[in-house]
Amino acid sequence: MSEALMPTYARAELAFERGEGPYLFATDGRRYLDFAAGIAVNALGHSHPHLVSALKDQAEKLWHCSNLYRIPAGERLAERLCEQSFAERVFFSNSGAEALECGFKLIRKYHDDTGNPGRYKVIGCQGSFHGRTLATLSAAGNPKYLEGFRPEVPGFVQVAFGNMNELRAAIDDETAAILVEPIQGEGGIRAAEIDYMKALRRVCDEFGLLLLLDEVQCGMGRTGKLFAHEWAEIAPDVMALAKGLGGGFPIGACLATEKAAVGMTVGTHGSTFGGNPLAMAVANAVLDVMLAEGFLEGVQKTGDLLRARLEELAARHPAVLAGSRGRGLMLGLECVVPAGEMVARLRDEGLLTVGAAENVVRIVPPLIIGEAQVAEALAILERVSAGWAEAA
Ligand SMILES: *Cc1c(COP(=O)(O)O)cnc(C)c1O
């Protein structure tokens, strides 16, 4: 690897030249089944014709003009996101961490504007991941990522994920909001219980707190609903999106109710690139596909099938695999053997996956896969698991 790059990633010795649907082609011509999808980003696979044409059309017209002027495609995208969700206001950024930063600022401003300037603390959950900026690292509180980067940004505390008693005990006069991933991604595909999600909404209402959901990874159709919190039939006050929203083009979005966004007036926030015409064109094209009749039902169906196959696989190889977890096409394979080594062996056999905490292999394929790709992935998983069990 070139020494010109800061060596912040442990990259595999592999480079890709092109992608087509759920497949990636390496520079040596080898084909890989991509069940990593750029870490849950390429929601519609690679080179989706509708996305390619949206990007090409826009590229020939206008790339960037700044937020000093109206951007019609951004207005349209914001209106569509609102129509499909609890939200009434949207701010566009370029990444997940920036979408959360907007959320953090909105939370402080909301309480400041509504007579509670002393309320600024956000209660988050252990095991979560919100990005790599100082504020998002502080919000997640993962000591591994904070090491050497302290002091933390003040105003963030964490409690055990799923534990309502701990959460209630952490609320004080300075608490402003609760921040939760409905399904923790990097944390190991840990899904919040439906009752927990409902209880979060109730406790926020009881104490006048804002509920900020981080759906950067679990949102945009990944679980078989457009947003993961829909499974709990609750609505947050604020939500961060990114990853799948652009299908591979960088974009983030912070969605909020009109009430929560009351303080986000002219001059309070901004982004040079956020909401640029290229990103807006692609994200609108992503929505065209995801909102088409039957798309999300298809994700649920394929997700259920894949999950069932993974359970059977784990049952056949108890010395290698412990089980599966997750919802829709946001799945985790619980490993007995080291998950990192499993990811490497699967890659050698032509299947791309991603590691996560709790010794879990993340399986986050493009949402466009069908039974054929499930079968293809299972054949590789079976081969690797059987080979491992034999060698042991
Ligand atoms: C990836 C991720 C982020 C950070 O997104 P970036 O675009 O890398 O800043 C935040 N929250 C969750 C849940 C994520 O999975």
The ligand as an SDF file (V2000), in Angstrom:
LIG
                    3D

 15 15  0  0  0  0  0  0  0  0999 V2000
  -21.4450    4.5810    9.2810 C   0  0  0  0  0  0  0  0  0  0  0  0
  -22.2210    5.1060   10.4130 C   0  0  0  0  0  0  0  0  0  0  0  0
  -22.1130    6.4380   10.8560 C   0  0  0  0  0  0  0  0  0  0  0  0
  -21.0610    7.3810   10.2980 C   0  0  0  0  0  0  0  0  0  0  0  0
  -21.2470    7.6600    8.9620 O   0  0  0  0  0  0  0  0  0  0  0  0
  -20.0390    8.3770    8.1460 P   0  0  0  0  0  0  0  0  0  0  0  0
  -20.6510    8.6170    6.7980 O   0  0  0  0  0  0  0  0  0  0  0  0
  -18.9080    7.4120    8.1330 O   0  0  0  0  0  0  0  0  0  0  0  0
  -19.7130    9.6250    8.8590 O   0  0  0  0  0  0  0  0  0  0  0  0
  -22.9450    6.8780   11.8520 C   0  0  0  0  0  0  0  0  0  0  0  0
  -23.8510    6.0550   12.4110 N   0  0  0  0  0  0  0  0  0  0  0  0
  -23.9980    4.7750   12.0390 C   0  0  0  0  0  0  0  0  0  0  0  0
  -25.0370    3.9250   12.6870 C   0  0  0  0  0  0  0  0  0  0  0  0
  -23.1860    4.2540   11.0440 C   0  0  0  0  0  0  0  0  0  0  0  0
  -23.3060    2.9680   10.6830 O   0  0  0  0  0  0  0  0  0  0  0  0
  1  2  1  0
  2  3  1  0
  2 14  2  0
  3  4  1  0
  3 10  2  0
  4  5  1  0
  5  6  1  0
  6  7  2  0
  6  8  1  0
  6  9  1  0
 10 11  1  0
 11 12  2  0
 12 13  1  0
 12 14  1  0
 14 15  1  0
M  END
$$$$
